Amino acid sequence: MNAPLPSLVDDWIRFKRTRTRRGLSVASETAYRADLAAVARRVADDLHRPVPEEPEGKKKLSPVARELSRLVLDDLTEDNLGTAFASLVEEGYAAATRQRMLAAWRGWCRWLARSGVLPFDPTAALETPAARADSGDADIYFSSAELERIVSTVAVADAREAVPWPERDLALVALLGGTGARASEVIDARVGALRSENDSDTLHVVGKGGKRRTIPVAPEVVVAVKSYLRDRSDRLGNPSASDRLFVRADGRPLNRQALDYLVEKWLRRAGVSVRPGELAHAFRHTYAVHLVQMGVPLPQVQELLGHVSLTTTARYLKMTGAELQQAAQVLPLRRFLAGVRPTARPGSSETSRFSTGTSPN
């Protein structure tokens, strides 16, 4: 059998979706494909394989299919995969991320071997990355100085962009860094998710497993989001409460790939190092780490992030809404947001619509 790798991935995904007891969620399927493609790209780069040209008159290849199409079955060897995973270490990928990627490759290659497509599983001898006891997510976050640079940079339109949108980008930074919401939660949030109730502002999100939670939001975050919504109405018309909160310049909903693309551009413009494999998720880590550094009790941080652990739940204290509101008011991001206002590109006819601010020292 010499089927192309993208179709073999499709077959494996179909197998997992129909044969496993729990089935396969859309998010899990997307993650599997992304992890397979990330390692495939490194193998193909090491083998100096070109990126395939887009077929004329046919549907364009997805980013995942494009990377997998650079390889053939004979390329899936222990040496090639071992070299690719070693490069992840050199690039600074966290052990947990490398574990997840290896799990995807092991699942696929094991299925290929059992199906007779491969003579053996090339991942069988690869060592599982060991998680560092003193690290983990805590080392993938932005310092206060880095966060200030990101906010100040995002608030100014990028002159290289055909359709810059500093209001939207600042609102994204505000929600990602000011609520600790998962990137998927921010992407899926609706216009009506931000609410003012009982003299407090909250963000209503749907997290893992369809679990809903309410996150207290600081006033500066609300200002950034409302400024974006006013500008969005001017550009695209008034959205309804059920519409996606964040969209692209042409009105299409923002997806994870587009969000990570935006974050990577922000970080490069701000001169902040890109956290490998994290990007938008690094804002969530930053939110949590800054709260802990400022002395917010761990149970409150867990509640704000929506973490659930059956083995530790009994040790956590039940918090009141007032305590959560207080926890949300102490983030450094509030100070940085208060000092900036979105500005249009130099020479743009819209320049007069915005005021220019500088972040406090």
Order of alpha helices (4+ residues) and beta strands (2+ residues): alpha-alpha-alpha-alpha-alpha-alpha-alpha-alpha-beta-beta-beta-alpha-alpha-alpha-alpha-alpha-alpha
